[in-house]
Amino acid sequence: MTISGARFLPGIELSRILYEEAVRPILREAFPGLRYAAARVGGGSEVLGFDTPRSADHEWGPRLEIFLTAEEHARHGADIRRTLAERLPKQVRGWPTHFQESDDPLDPVGRMQPTDGPVNHRVDVFDVDGWLAAQLGVGGAEVTLSVRDWLAVPQQRLAETTGGAVFHDEPGTLSDRRRGLEWYPEQVWRYLLACQWQRVSREEAFVGRCAEVGDDIGSAVVAARLVRDLMCLCLLLERRYAPYGKWLGSAFGRLSVAESLTPALRGVLSATDYPAREAHLCDAYEAVASLQNASGLIAPVDPGRRSYYSRPFLVLHADRFAQALARTVTDPDLCTLPLVGNVDQWADSTDLLDQRRAIRAATHGVG
């Protein structure tokens, strides 16, 4: 049970029910012959499949996106929203279709209540390319991403765009666009892998160096950062967009490597002294390095741990993998770039990631 009194259903299933039992019959009757797509995509934990009963306390419920051509959106968009407000049932499977606005985003009480007036629904109407341009921060008749555009789009946005579910798509445009965004072009992928290995290489010796000067907290913090970088590296290797921090561990847990790698990563995070921390990190390095070798993207590189030059720290020397991958990047727009990567690899501010113009300017200024 949840705060609404209704049995919890995964949000994607609730959206499908909303479409099939309520929205589709209304559109068929009120707008005969309308060609459209219906989906649940964009923001929301349900789009990534991570929603739980806790999700129901904030902007969660029967939601849907309707996609039209730009011309049909201009002609019918407002009428569709108005018609749905007048005709939608007050609830679906016990979940109100009316979203009550609140000045307090942390107050779940009364956020979704039945109403006697028009339904303040969350069935939004867009034109496909207009929505994609806003979602990804790019434009163009077919929202074609350049190399620099790919680097400027946060992976969370790409996951929201390609995740969720499409329930109906007569024109096929939405499905075609989503297929084109399912994963990075190969050259971009190789470049991002090189950059992720470079991130690891820059800090792998710091775990030991912090401990050597008596800074065990600093050593643990750096080690935790490296765990996060290795998790992101595994997501890249398995061709999965990394969501933002709240869902990173959940997304990693779905990877094929998660079961075998998690003990080493947990060991790093729970270690109370440097020798144990180093040993677990090296186990993790070697496992992920072996995954990289198995990908076939580069000639195998020795995945074994080794000393950090003359210092008494065991590391992978991850720069060896970064450089091996960088040598396979031949795209003229990528091969001259420094190994700084996409916005997720050089920015760690949730608020900054929402500043599309600033991100694009920074990305296009690198080089």
Secondary structure, 3 states (H helix, E strand, C coil): CCCCCCCCCCHHHHHHHHHHHHHHHHHHHHCCCCCCEEEECCCCHHHHCCCCHHHHHCCCCCEEEEEECHHHHHHHHHHHHHHHHHHCCCEECCEECCCCCCCCCCCCCCCCCCCCCCCCCEEEEEEHHHHHHHHHCCCCCCCCCCHHHHHHCCHHHHHHHHCCEEEEECCCHHHHHHHHCCCCCHHHHHHHHHHHHHHHHHHCCHHHHHHHCCCHHHHHHHHHHHHHHHHHHHHHHCCCCCCCHHHHHHHHHCCCCHHHHHHHHHHHHHCCCHHHHHHHHHHHHHHHHHHHHHCCCCCCCCCCCEEECCEEEEECCCHHHHHHHHCCCCCCCCCCCCCCCCHHHHCCCHHHHCCHHHHHHHHHHCC
